[in-house]
Amino acid sequence: MPSEVRSIRICSRLASSGFAIAALSAALTACGSGPSTVASPPELPSPSSATAAGPVPGAGTIPVPEGPAASEGAELPADIAKAAADFTAAWASHDARPGKDAAYTDAGKRASAYASPDLGASISTARPSTNSLWQQWTREKTTVTATVLKVSVPDGAPAPTATTALARVVYRLTTAPEKGQAASDTKQVALQLERGTDGTWRVIALPYA
């Protein structure tokens, strides 16, 4: 792994940024293989029901965007929302059927197309903690599909700037074995994005994940 990927420790910056601790803690708790389509959003899950879709970056810090808080429920510009949605759909989706994904990390490799090099390397690295789950999915020939429902500015977070943004992605995760009943759950993840010199928005960290 070329370098340890950095995740945000927002709490250490709250005093200078003016964020509301309670609002950000609730909004930013982290709960296919191709570009996603944003559907009509359901009622948002509570922070306690949110879970991460897979392994995430290790400890570290990166600068947190600062500025006046965006209005509650504020939408993100289309290009930022699309980058966040595409990353989440790729990162959280798996296909353990024969001839499809060879490993759990294939999802991370797909998501790395929408991520910074450091984050892409982290989510593409195998971790022992996913071995048993992947073995189960392989035995059951399971598909795991993430459908993005809503992308917005987290409550209490600053509005996006020309180069940085925070996003909250709510998505439906459907796990379907070849035999048996499929199960769906609504999850969420917080993302920090940055606009590169080429004008492309990429995910650089998963705060609180």
C-alpha positions in Angstrom: 0.0 0.0 0.0 1.7 3.2 -1.2 0.7 5.3 1.8 -1.6 5.2 4.8 -4.9 6.7 3.8 -6.1 9.6 5.9 -9.6 9.8 7.4 -11.1 12.9 8.9 -11.2 13.7 12.5 -13.7 16.4 12.4 -14.1 16.8 16.1 -10.7 18.3 16.5 -11.6 21.1 14.1 -15.1 22.0 15.4 -14.0 24.9 17.5 -12.6 26.8 14.5 -15.2 25.7 11.9 -18.2 26.5 14.0 -19.9 23.1 13.2 -22.6 21.9 15.6 -21.2 18.7 17.3 -24.5 17.0 17.7 -25.6 17.7 14.1 -22.4 16.5 12.5 -22.2 13.4 14.7 -25.6 12.4 13.5 -25.2 13.4 9.9 -21.7 12.1 9.3 -21.7 8.8 11.1 -21.0 6.2 8.3 -23.6 4.0 8.7 -22.7 -1.6 -9.0 -20.0 -1.6 -10.7 -21.1 1.3 -12.9 -22.5 4.9 -12.6 -25.5 5.2 -10.3 -28.9 6.7 -10.7 -30.3 8.8 -7.8 -33.8 7.7 -7.0 -36.5 9.4 -4.9 -35.3 9.4 -1.2 -37.1 7.5 1.5 -37.3 8.6 5.1 -33.7 8.9 6.3 -32.4 6.2 8.7 -31.3 7.1 12.2 -27.6 7.2 12.9 -27.8 4.0 15.0 -29.0 2.0 12.0 -26.3 3.2 9.7 -23.4 0.8 9.0 -20.4 0.9 6.7 -20.4 -1.2 3.5 -16.9 -2.4 3.8 -13.3 -1.7 5.0 -12.3 1.9 5.2 -9.1 4.0 5.5 -7.0 4.0 8.6 -6.4 6.7 11.1 -5.1 10.1 10.2 -6.2 13.6 9.5 -6.8 15.8 6.5 -8.0 19.4 6.4 -11.8 19.7 6.9 -13.7 22.2 4.7 -14.6 25.3 6.6 -17.2 28.1 6.1 -20.8 29.0 6.9 -23.0 25.9 7.4 -25.2 25.1 4.4 -29.0 25.2 4.8 -30.6 22.1 6.2 -31.1 19.4 3.5 -29.2 21.5 0.9 -28.5 19.7 -2.4 -25.1 19.4 -3.9 -24.2 20.6 -7.4 -24.9 17.9 -9.9 -21.2 17.0 -10.7 -20.4 16.6 -7.0 -23.5 14.5 -6.3 -22.8 12.3 -9.3 -19.2 11.6 -8.1 -20.4 10.8 -4.6 -23.2 8.5 -6.0 -20.9 6.7 -8.4 -18.3 6.0 -5.8 -20.9 4.7 -3.3 -22.6 2.4 -5.8 -19.3 0.9 -6.8 -17.8 0.7 -3.3 -20.9 -1.0 -1.8 -21.8 -3.5 -4.6 -20.4 -7.0 -5.0 -21.1 -10.0 -7.2 -20.0 -13.4 -5.9 -21.5 -15.4 -8.7 -19.1 -17.7 -10.7 -17.2 -15.7 -13.4 -18.0 -12.3 -11.7 -16.0 -10.7 -8.8 -12.9 -12.7 -7.9 -12.6 -11.1 -4.4 -14.3 -8.7 -2.0 -11.8 -6.1 -3.0 -13.0 -6.0 -6.6 -15.7 -3.5 -5.4 -12.9 -1.3 -4.1 -11.1 -1.5 -7.3 -14.1 -0.3 -9.2 -14.7 2.5 -6.7 -11.1 3.7 -7.0 -12.1 5.2 -10.4 -14.0 7.8 -8.4 -11.4 8.2 -5.6 -8.0 9.7 -4.9 -5.0 7.4 -5.4 -4.5 7.0 -1.6 -8.1 6.1 -0.9 -8.3 3.9 -4.0 -5.3 2.0 -2.8 -6.8 1.5 0.7 -10.2 0.3 -0.4 -8.6 -2.1 -2.9 -6.4 -3.8 -0.3 -7.5 -7.2 1.0 -8.4 -7.4 4.7 -8.8 -10.6 6.8 -12.0 -9.2 8.3 -13.9 -9.7 5.0 -12.7 -13.3 4.3 -15.6 -15.1 6.0 -18.2 -12.9 4.5 -16.8 -13.3 1.0 -16.7 -17.1 1.5 -20.3 -17.1 2.5 -21.3 -15.0 -0.5 -19.3 -17.2 -2.8 -21.0 -20.4 -1.5 -24.5 -18.7 -1.9 -23.7 -17.1 -5.2 -24.8 -13.7 -3.8 -25.1 -10.4 -5.5 -25.0 -7.2 -3.3 -26.4 -4.1 -5.0 -26.2 -0.6 -3.8 -28.9 1.8 -5.1 -28.3 5.5 -4.3 -31.4 7.2 -3.0 -30.1 10.7 -1.9 -27.0 12.8 -1.9 -26.9 16.0 0.2 -24.8 18.2 2.3 -24.6 16.7 5.9 -26.5 18.7 8.5 -24.3 21.4 10.0 -21.5 21.0 7.4 -20.3 23.9 5.2 -21.6 24.4 1.7 -19.3 23.1 -1.0 -16.6 25.4 -2.4 -14.9 25.4 -5.8 -12.5 22.7 -4.6 -13.9 20.8 -1.6 -17.2 19.3 -0.5 -18.7 17.0 2.2 -21.5 14.7 1.1 -24.0 12.4 2.8 -25.1 9.5 0.6 -28.2 7.4 1.5 -28.5 4.2 -0.3 -30.4 0.9 -0.4 -28.3 -2.2 -0.1 -29.9 -5.4 -1.4 -28.3 -8.7 -0.7 -29.6 -11.5 -2.9 -28.3 -15.1 -2.7 -29.0 -17.4 -5.7 -31.4 -19.4 -3.6 -33.5 -17.8 -0.8 -35.0 -14.5 -0.1 -33.2 -11.2 -0.9 -32.8 -8.7 2.0 -32.7 -4.9 1.7 -31.6 -2.3 4.2 -31.2 1.5 4.0 -27.7 2.7 4.9 -25.7 5.9 4.7 -22.1 7.0 4.3 -20.3 10.4 4.6 -17.7 11.3 2.0 -15.2 14.1 1.6 -14.6 15.1 -2.0 -12.0 17.2 -3.7 -11.8 18.8 -7.2 -8.6 18.0 -9.0 -6.7 20.1 -11.4 -8.4 18.3 -14.2 -11.7 19.5 -12.9 -12.9 16.0 -11.8 -14.4 15.5 -8.4 -13.0 12.5 -6.5 -13.7 11.1 -3.0 -10.6 11.5 -0.8 -11.9 10.2 2.6 -14.8 8.6 4.5 -15.3 10.7 7.7 -16.4 8.7 10.7 -16.4 5.4 8.8 
